[in-house]
């Protein structure tokens, strides 16, 4: 993966996904949230602990991270065909972290690493 594609999200990106002020994320994680920290940051900031979500994203979090509008969900159809699991405790859809990263690279950098090829 080229160096501009990274193993972290910026605090502002996670704040957008979690729909909280960026200073709440920065107070816990600093400016960067590494991929293996997402679940811990969710628990610390949102008080949500789920053994099912882990470091993935709920569908709503993924939509906010990508900046999808309510009437224009996934305009590039990047997420068509992925498997969304349901958290049996809450019924929320969970998007696996690998799928989130793949989609984010396409939307943010117009880079497709061939993840599904």
DSSP file (Angstrom, degrees, kcal/mol; ACC not computed):
  #  RESIDUE AA STRUCTURE BP1 BP2  ACC     N-H-->O    O-->H-N    N-H-->O    O-->H-N    TCO  KAPPA ALPHA  PHI   PSI    X-CA   Y-CA   Z-CA
    1    1 A X              0   0    0      0, 0.0   112,-0.0     0, 0.0     0, 0.0   0.000 360.0 360.0 360.0 129.4    0.0    0.0    0.0
    2    2 A X    >   -     0   0    0      1,-0.1     3,-1.8     2,-0.1     0, 0.0  -0.150 360.0-107.5 -56.2 155.6    1.5    3.4   -0.9
    3    3 A X  T 3  S+     0   0    0      1,-0.3    -1,-0.1     3,-0.0     0, 0.0   0.738 114.0  66.4 -63.2 -24.4    2.7    5.5    2.0
    4    4 A X  T 3  S+     0   0    0      2,-0.1     2,-0.6   105,-0.0    -1,-0.3   0.700  87.0  78.7 -72.9 -13.8   -0.2    8.0    1.8
    5    5 A X  S <  S-     0   0    0     -3,-1.8     2,-0.1     2,-0.0   100,-0.0  -0.854  79.3-163.7 -93.5 121.2   -2.6    5.2    2.8
    6    6 A X        -     0   0    0     -2,-0.6    -2,-0.1     2,-0.2    -4,-0.0  -0.458  35.0-123.6-115.1 170.8   -2.2    4.9    6.4
    7    7 A X  S    S+     0   0    0     -2,-0.1    28,-1.9     2,-0.0     2,-0.3  -0.033  90.6  50.6-102.5  29.3   -2.9    2.7    9.4
    8    8 A X  E     -A   34   0A   0     26,-0.3     2,-0.4    27,-0.1    26,-0.2  -0.971  69.7-130.5-153.7 163.9   -4.8    5.3   11.4
    9    9 A X  E     -A   33   0A   0     24,-2.7    24,-3.3    -2,-0.3     2,-0.1  -0.904  35.3-109.8-112.2 150.4   -7.7    7.8   11.1
   10   10 A X  E >>  -A   32   0A   0     -2,-0.4     4,-2.0    22,-0.2     3,-0.7  -0.476  30.1-112.7 -73.2 152.6   -7.3   11.3   12.2
   11   11 A X  H 3> S+     0   0    0     20,-3.0     4,-2.7     1,-0.3     5,-0.2   0.866 118.3  56.8 -54.6 -38.1   -9.2   12.3   15.4
   12   12 A X  H 3> S+     0   0    0     19,-0.3     4,-2.0     1,-0.2    -1,-0.3   0.858 105.4  50.8 -64.0 -34.9  -11.4   14.6   13.3
   13   13 A X  H <> S+     0   0    0     -3,-0.7     4,-2.2     2,-0.2    -1,-0.2   0.922 112.8  44.6 -68.7 -43.8  -12.4   11.6   11.0
   14   14 A X  H  X S+     0   0    0     -4,-2.0     4,-3.0     2,-0.2     5,-0.2   0.888 111.0  55.0 -67.2 -38.2  -13.3    9.4   14.0
   15   15 A X  H  X>S+     0   0    0     -4,-2.7     5,-2.0    -5,-0.2     4,-1.1   0.911 108.6  48.5 -60.3 -41.8  -15.2   12.4   15.6
   16   16 A X  H  <5S+     0   0    0     -4,-2.0     3,-0.3     2,-0.2    -2,-0.2   0.928 113.3  47.4 -63.0 -44.7  -17.3   12.7   12.4
   17   17 A X  H  <5S+     0   0    0     -4,-2.2    47,-0.2     1,-0.2    -2,-0.2   0.912 118.4  40.1 -63.0 -43.0  -18.0    9.0   12.4
   18   18 A X  H  <5S-     0   0    0     -4,-3.0    -1,-0.2    -5,-0.1    -2,-0.2   0.539 106.9-127.7 -85.1  -7.1  -18.9    8.9   16.1
   19   19 A X  T  <5 +     0   0    0     -4,-1.1     2,-0.3    -3,-0.3    -3,-0.2   0.929  67.2 120.6  59.5  49.2  -20.8   12.3   15.8
   20   20 A X  S   <S-     0   0    0     -5,-2.0    -1,-0.2    -6,-0.1    -2,-0.1  -0.902  73.4 -82.0-133.3 162.1  -18.9   13.8   18.7
   21   21 A X    >>  -     0   0    0     -2,-0.3     3,-1.4     1,-0.1     4,-0.9  -0.395  39.1-123.1 -64.1 144.0  -16.7   16.9   19.1
   22   22 A X  H 3> S+     0   0    0      1,-0.3     4,-2.7     2,-0.2     3,-0.4   0.814 107.9  66.0 -60.3 -31.6  -13.1   16.3   18.0
   23   23 A X  H 3> S+     0   0    0      1,-0.2     4,-1.9     2,-0.2    -1,-0.3   0.800  95.2  58.3 -64.5 -26.0  -11.8   17.4   21.4
   24   24 A X  H <> S+     0   0    0     -3,-1.4     4,-0.7     2,-0.2    -1,-0.2   0.897 110.5  42.4 -67.0 -39.2  -13.5   14.3   23.0
   25   25 A X  H >X S+     0   0    0     -4,-0.9     4,-3.1    -3,-0.4     3,-0.9   0.932 114.0  50.8 -70.6 -46.4  -11.5   12.0   20.7
   26   26 A X  H 3X S+     0   0    0     -4,-2.7     4,-1.6     1,-0.3    -2,-0.2   0.831 102.7  60.9 -62.3 -32.7   -8.3   14.0   21.1
   27   27 A X  H 3< S+     0   0    0     -4,-1.9    -1,-0.3    -5,-0.2    -2,-0.2   0.812 117.7  30.2 -63.8 -28.8   -8.6   13.9   24.9
   28   28 A X  H << S+     0   0    0     -3,-0.9    -2,-0.2    -4,-0.7    -1,-0.2   0.825 139.2  14.5 -96.4 -39.4   -8.5   10.1   24.7
   29   29 A X  H >< S-     0   0    0     -4,-3.1     3,-0.5     1,-0.3    -3,-0.2   0.547  89.7-130.8-119.4 -10.6   -6.3    9.3   21.7
   30   30 A X  T 3<  -     0   0    0     -4,-1.6    -1,-0.3    -5,-0.5    -2,-0.2  -0.587  63.8 -37.7  83.8-157.2   -4.5   12.4   20.6
   31   31 A X  T 3  S+     0   0    0     -2,-0.2   -20,-3.0   -21,-0.1     2,-0.4   0.722 127.3  53.8 -78.8 -22.6   -4.6   13.5   16.9
   32   32 A X  E <   -A   10   0A   0     -3,-0.5     2,-0.6   -22,-0.3   -22,-0.2  -0.919  60.3-161.7-119.3 140.8   -4.4    9.9   15.5
   33   33 A X  E     -A    9   0A   0    -24,-3.3   -24,-2.7    -2,-0.4     5,-0.1  -0.956  21.9-142.8-117.5 109.1   -6.6    6.9   16.2
   34   34 A X  E >   -A    8   0A   0     -2,-0.6     3,-2.6   -26,-0.2     4,-0.5  -0.375  24.1-110.7 -71.4 152.6   -4.8    3.8   15.1
   35   35 A X  G >  S+     0   0    0    -28,-1.9     3,-0.9     1,-0.3     4,-0.3   0.814 117.4  54.7 -56.2 -35.2   -7.0    1.1   13.5
   36   36 A X  G 3  S+     0   0    0    -29,-0.3    -1,-0.3     1,-0.2     4,-0.2   0.451 104.9  56.8 -79.9   2.1   -6.5   -1.3   16.5
   37   37 A X  G <> S+     0   0    0     -3,-2.6     4,-2.7     2,-0.1     5,-0.3   0.493  75.3  95.7-105.0  -7.5   -7.8    1.4   18.9
   38   38 A X  H <> S+     0   0    0     -3,-0.9     4,-2.5    -4,-0.5     5,-0.2   0.895  86.1  46.7 -57.4 -46.3  -11.2    2.2   17.3
   39   39 A X  H  > S+     0   0    0     -4,-0.3     4,-2.2     1,-0.2    -1,-0.2   0.896 113.6  48.9 -63.0 -40.6  -13.2   -0.1   19.6
   40   40 A X  H  > S+     0   0    0      2,-0.2     4,-2.4    -4,-0.2    -2,-0.2   0.891 111.8  48.9 -66.1 -39.2  -11.4    1.2   22.7
   41   41 A X  H  X S+     0   0    0     -4,-2.7     4,-2.8     2,-0.2     5,-0.4   0.906 109.4  52.7 -66.9 -41.1  -12.0    4.8   21.6
   42   42 A X  H  X>S+     0   0    0     -4,-2.5     4,-2.7    -5,-0.3     6,-0.9   0.935 111.8  46.3 -57.8 -46.1  -15.7    4.1   21.0
   43   43 A X  H  X5S+     0   0    0     -4,-2.2     4,-1.0     4,-0.2    -2,-0.2   0.912 115.3  45.8 -64.3 -42.3  -16.0    2.6   24.5
   44   44 A X  H  <5S+     0   0    0     -4,-2.4    -2,-0.2     2,-0.2    -1,-0.2   0.885 124.5  30.5 -68.8 -39.0  -14.2    5.6   26.1
   45   45 A X  H  <5S+     0   0    0     -4,-2.8    -2,-0.2    -5,-0.2    -3,-0.2   0.863 133.7  26.5 -91.3 -39.6  -16.0    8.3   24.3
   46   46 A X  H  <5S-     0   0    0     -4,-2.7    -3,-0.2    -5,-0.4    -2,-0.2   0.502  93.6-128.3-103.0  -5.7  -19.5    6.8   23.6
   47   47 A X     << +     0   0    0     -4,-1.0     2,-0.6    -5,-0.5    -4,-0.2   0.856  63.1 139.9  56.4  36.4  -19.6    4.4   26.6
   48   48 A X        -     0   0    0     -6,-0.9     2,-0.5    -9,-0.1    -1,-0.2  -0.946  29.3-178.3-113.2 114.9  -20.5    1.7   24.1
   49   49 A X        +     0   0    0     -2,-0.6     2,-0.4    -3,-0.1    -9,-0.1  -0.961   9.4 164.0-113.1 124.6  -18.9   -1.7   24.6
   50   50 A X     >  -     0   0    0     -2,-0.5     4,-1.4   -11,-0.1    -7,-0.1  -0.967  31.9-159.1-141.1 123.5  -19.7   -4.4   22.1
   51   51 A X  T  4 S+     0   0    0     -2,-0.4    -1,-0.1     1,-0.2    -2,-0.0   0.653  97.4  55.5 -71.0 -12.6  -17.8   -7.6   21.6
   52   52 A X  T  4 S+     0   0    0      2,-0.1    -1,-0.2     1,-0.1     4,-0.1   0.861 105.4  45.3 -89.2 -39.0  -19.4   -7.7   18.1
   53   53 A X  T >4 S+     0   0    0      1,-0.2     3,-2.4     2,-0.1    -2,-0.2   0.932  74.3 157.4 -73.3 -45.4  -18.3   -4.3   16.7
   54   54 A X  T 3< S-     0   0    0     -4,-1.4    -1,-0.2     1,-0.3    -2,-0.1  -0.370  78.2 -19.6  58.5-128.1  -14.7   -4.4   17.8
   55   55 A X  T 3  S+     0   0    0    -17,-0.1    -1,-0.3    -2,-0.1   -17,-0.1   0.292 119.3  96.3 -95.7   9.0  -12.7   -2.1   15.5
   56   56 A X  S <  S-     0   0    0     -3,-2.4     2,-0.4    -4,-0.1    40,-0.2  -0.021  73.2-113.7 -79.9-166.7  -15.3   -2.1   12.8
   57   57 A X  E     -B   95   0B   0     38,-2.1    38,-3.6     4,-0.0     2,-0.1  -0.967  17.0-117.0-131.4 146.2  -18.0    0.6   12.3
   58   58 A X  E  >  -B   94   0B   0     -2,-0.4     4,-2.7    36,-0.2    36,-0.2  -0.376  39.9-105.8 -69.2 164.3  -21.7    0.6   12.6
   59   59 A X  H  > S+     0   0    0     34,-1.7     4,-2.5     1,-0.2     5,-0.2   0.918 123.1  49.8 -59.3 -43.4  -23.5    1.4    9.3
   60   60 A X  H  > S+     0   0    0     33,-0.2     4,-2.3     2,-0.2    -1,-0.2   0.914 111.1  48.7 -63.0 -42.6  -24.4    4.8   10.6
   61   61 A X  H  > S+     0   0    0      1,-0.2     4,-2.8     2,-0.2    -2,-0.2   0.920 111.7  49.8 -62.2 -43.3  -20.8    5.5   11.7
   62   62 A X  H  X S+     0   0    0     -4,-2.7     4,-2.5     2,-0.2    -2,-0.2   0.919 109.7  51.0 -61.4 -44.6  -19.5    4.4    8.3
   63   63 A X  H  X>S+     0   0    0     -4,-2.5     5,-2.2     1,-0.2     4,-1.0   0.916 112.7  45.7 -60.0 -43.9  -22.0    6.6    6.5
   64   64 A X  H  <5S+     0   0    0     -4,-2.3     3,-0.3   -47,-0.2    -2,-0.2   0.912 111.6  52.3 -66.8 -41.4  -20.9    9.6    8.6
   65   65 A X  H  <5S+     0   0    0     -4,-2.8    -2,-0.2     1,-0.2    -1,-0.2   0.920 113.1  44.1 -58.8 -44.5  -17.2    8.8    8.1
   66   66 A X  H  <5S-     0   0    0     -4,-2.5    -1,-0.2    -5,-0.2    -2,-0.2   0.670 110.2-124.4 -75.3 -17.0  -17.7    8.6    4.3
   67   67 A X  T  <5 +     0   0    0     -4,-1.0    -3,-0.2    -3,-0.3     2,-0.1   0.761  45.7 173.0  77.8  25.1  -19.8   11.8    4.3
   68   68 A X      < -     0   0    0     -5,-2.2     2,-0.2    -6,-0.2    -1,-0.2  -0.441  27.1-132.5 -68.0 138.3  -22.8   10.1    2.6
   69   69 A X  B >   -D   72   0C   0      3,-0.5     3,-1.7    -2,-0.1    -1,-0.1  -0.608  22.0-113.2 -86.4 152.6  -25.9   12.2    2.4
   70   70 A X  T 3  S+     0   0    0      1,-0.3     3,-0.4    -2,-0.2    -1,-0.1   0.838 118.0  40.3 -56.5 -35.0  -29.2   10.6    3.4
   71   71 A X  T 3  S+     0   0    0      1,-0.2    -1,-0.3     0, 0.0    -3,-0.0   0.415 118.3  47.6 -95.6   3.1  -30.5   10.8   -0.2
   72   72 A X  B X  S+D   69   0C   0     -3,-1.7     3,-0.7     0, 0.0    -3,-0.5  -0.306  71.6 175.2-139.5  52.4  -27.2    9.8   -1.9
   73   73 A X  T 3  S-     0   0    0     -3,-0.4     4,-0.1     1,-0.2    -3,-0.1  -0.439  71.5 -14.7 -65.6 128.1  -25.9    6.7    0.0
   74   74 A X  T >   -     0   0    0     -2,-0.2     3,-1.9     1,-0.1    -1,-0.2   0.902  69.7-173.9  47.7  63.3  -22.7    5.3   -1.6
   75   75 A X  T <  S+     0   0    0     -3,-0.7    -1,-0.1     1,-0.3    -2,-0.1   0.769  83.8  49.8 -60.8 -25.9  -22.9    7.1   -4.9
   76   76 A X  T 3  S-     0   0    0      0, 0.0    -1,-0.3     0, 0.0    -2,-0.1   0.480 106.7-128.4 -89.5  -2.6  -19.9    5.0   -6.3
   77   77 A X    X   +     0   0    0     -3,-1.9     3,-0.8    -4,-0.1    -2,-0.1   0.808  58.5 146.7  60.7  33.5  -21.6    1.8   -5.1
   78   78 A X  T 3   +     0   0    0      1,-0.2    -1,-0.1    25,-0.1    -3,-0.0   0.848  68.4  48.1 -65.5 -36.3  -18.4    0.8   -3.3
   79   79 A X  T >  S+     0   0    0      2,-0.1     3,-1.5    -5,-0.1    -1,-0.2   0.371  79.1 125.4 -93.3   5.9  -20.2   -1.1   -0.6
   80   80 A X  T <  S+     0   0    0     -3,-0.8    -6,-0.0     1,-0.2     0, 0.0  -0.459  78.6  13.3 -63.9 130.2  -22.5   -3.1   -2.8
   81   81 A X  T 3  S+     0   0    0      1,-0.3    -1,-0.2    -2,-0.2     2,-0.1   0.417  89.7 134.1  88.9  -2.1  -22.2   -6.8   -2.1
   82   82 A X    <   -     0   0    0     -3,-1.5     2,-0.7     1,-0.1    -1,-0.3  -0.432  60.8-110.9 -77.9 159.4  -20.3   -6.6    1.2
   83   83 A X        -     0   0    0     -2,-0.1     2,-0.6    13,-0.0    13,-0.5  -0.806  30.0-166.3 -90.9 119.2  -21.4   -8.7    4.2
   84   84 A X        -     0   0    0     -2,-0.7     2,-0.2    11,-0.1    11,-0.2  -0.929   9.4-152.7-104.8 121.4  -22.9   -6.6    7.0
   85   85 A X  E     -C   94   0B   0      9,-1.5     9,-3.0    -2,-0.6     2,-0.5  -0.594  11.5-127.2 -89.6 156.0  -23.2   -8.6   10.2
   86   86 A X  E     -C   93   0B   0      7,-0.2     2,-0.6    -2,-0.2     7,-0.2  -0.886  15.4-125.2-105.1 132.6  -25.8   -7.7   12.8
   87   87 A X     >  -     0   0    0      5,-2.8     4,-3.5    -2,-0.5     3,-0.4  -0.649  19.3-149.9 -69.5 115.7  -24.9   -7.1   16.4
   88   88 A X  T  4 S+     0   0    0     -2,-0.6    -1,-0.2     1,-0.2    -2,-0.0   0.735  92.9  53.5 -65.3 -19.8  -27.2   -9.6   18.2
   89   89 A X  T  4 S+     0   0    0      1,-0.1    -1,-0.2     3,-0.1    -2,-0.0   0.854 128.7  12.9 -80.6 -35.5  -27.4   -7.3   21.2
   90   90 A X  T  4 S-     0   0    0     -3,-0.4    -2,-0.2     2,-0.2     3,-0.1   0.616  89.5-127.0-116.6 -18.7  -28.5   -4.1   19.4
   91   91 A X     <  +     0   0    0     -4,-3.5    -3,-0.1     1,-0.3     2,-0.1   0.470  59.5 144.9  80.4   1.6  -29.5   -5.2   16.0
   92   92 A X        -     0   0    0     -5,-0.2    -5,-2.8    -6,-0.1    -1,-0.3  -0.445  54.0-113.8 -73.3 145.3  -27.2   -2.6   14.4
   93   93 A X  E     - C   0  86B   0     -7,-0.2   -34,-1.7    -2,-0.1     2,-0.5  -0.586  28.3-151.5 -75.7 140.6  -25.4   -3.4   11.2
   94   94 A X  E     -BC  58  85B   0     -9,-3.0    -9,-1.5    -2,-0.3     2,-0.6  -0.967   3.4-155.1-119.3 125.9  -21.6   -3.7   11.5
   95   95 A X  E     -B   57   0B   0    -38,-3.6   -38,-2.1    -2,-0.5   -11,-0.1  -0.883  29.1-117.4 -97.7 122.3  -19.3   -2.9    8.6
   96   96 A X    >>  -     0   0    0     -2,-0.6     4,-1.9   -13,-0.5     3,-0.6  -0.262  20.5-119.4 -60.2 145.8  -16.0   -4.8    8.9
   97   97 A X  H 3> S+     0   0    0      1,-0.2     4,-2.8     2,-0.2     5,-0.2   0.870 111.7  57.1 -55.7 -42.4  -12.9   -2.6    9.2
   98   98 A X  H 3> S+     0   0    0      1,-0.2     4,-2.3     2,-0.2    -1,-0.2   0.892 108.3  47.4 -58.1 -39.6  -11.3   -3.9    6.0
   99   99 A X  H <> S+     0   0    0     -3,-0.6     4,-2.5     2,-0.2    -1,-0.2   0.875 110.9  51.4 -69.5 -37.3  -14.4   -2.9    4.0
  100  100 A X  H  X S+     0   0    0     -4,-1.9     4,-2.8     2,-0.2    -2,-0.2   0.939 111.7  46.8 -63.2 -46.6  -14.4    0.6    5.7
  101  101 A X  H  X S+     0   0    0     -4,-2.8     4,-2.5     2,-0.2     5,-0.2   0.926 112.1  50.5 -62.2 -45.1  -10.7    1.1    4.8
  102  102 A X  H  X S+     0   0    0     -4,-2.3     4,-1.6    -5,-0.2    -1,-0.2   0.941 114.6  43.4 -58.4 -49.0  -11.2   -0.1    1.2
  103  103 A X  H  X S+     0   0    0     -4,-2.5     4,-2.6     1,-0.2     5,-0.2   0.891 112.1  53.3 -64.1 -40.0  -14.2    2.2    0.7
  104  104 A X  H  X>S+     0   0    0     -4,-2.8     4,-3.3     1,-0.2     5,-0.5   0.899 106.4  52.8 -64.8 -40.2  -12.5    5.2    2.4
  105  105 A X  H  X5S+     0   0    0     -4,-2.5     4,-1.7     1,-0.2     6,-1.7   0.894 111.3  47.3 -61.1 -39.2   -9.5    4.9    0.1
  106  106 A X  H  X5S+     0   0    0     -4,-1.6     4,-1.1     4,-0.3    -2,-0.2   0.942 118.7  38.9 -67.8 -46.5  -11.7    5.0   -2.9
  107  107 A X  H  <5S+     0   0    0     -4,-2.6    -2,-0.2     2,-0.2    -3,-0.2   0.899 126.2  34.2 -72.4 -40.4  -13.7    8.0   -1.7
  108  108 A X  H  <5S+     0   0    0     -4,-3.3    -3,-0.2    -5,-0.2    -2,-0.2   0.897 136.9  16.9 -83.4 -41.1  -10.9   10.0   -0.1
  109  109 A X  H  <<S-     0   0    0     -4,-1.7    -3,-0.2    -5,-0.5    -2,-0.2   0.436  90.6-124.4-113.8  -1.6   -8.0    9.1   -2.5
  110  110 A X     <  +     0   0    0     -4,-1.1     2,-0.5    -5,-0.4    -4,-0.3   0.893  67.7 138.7  53.3  40.9   -9.7    7.7   -5.6
  111  111 A X        -     0   0    0     -6,-1.7     2,-0.6    -9,-0.1    -1,-0.2  -0.972  37.9-169.3-121.2 123.3   -7.5    4.6   -5.0
  112  112 A X        -     0   0    0     -2,-0.5    -9,-0.1    -3,-0.1   -10,-0.1  -0.950   5.3-167.9-113.3 114.6   -8.8    1.1   -5.4
  113  113 A X        -     0   0    0     -2,-0.6    -1,-0.1   -11,-0.1   -11,-0.0   0.320  47.5-109.2 -84.6  10.0   -6.3   -1.5   -4.1
  114  114 A X    >   +     0   0    0    -12,-0.1     3,-1.5     1,-0.1    -1,-0.1   0.752  61.7 158.4  72.7  23.4   -8.2   -4.3   -5.7
  115  115 A X  T 3  S+     0   0    0      1,-0.3    -1,-0.1     2,-0.2   -16,-0.0   0.828  77.2  33.0 -50.9 -39.6   -9.4   -5.6   -2.3
  116  116 A X  T 3         0   0    0      1,-0.2    -1,-0.3     0, 0.0    -2,-0.1   0.423 360.0 360.0-100.1   1.7  -12.4   -7.5   -3.9
  117  117 A X    <         0   0    0     -3,-1.5    -1,-0.2    -4,-0.0    -2,-0.2   0.487 360.0 360.0 -78.6 360.0  -10.7   -8.4   -7.2
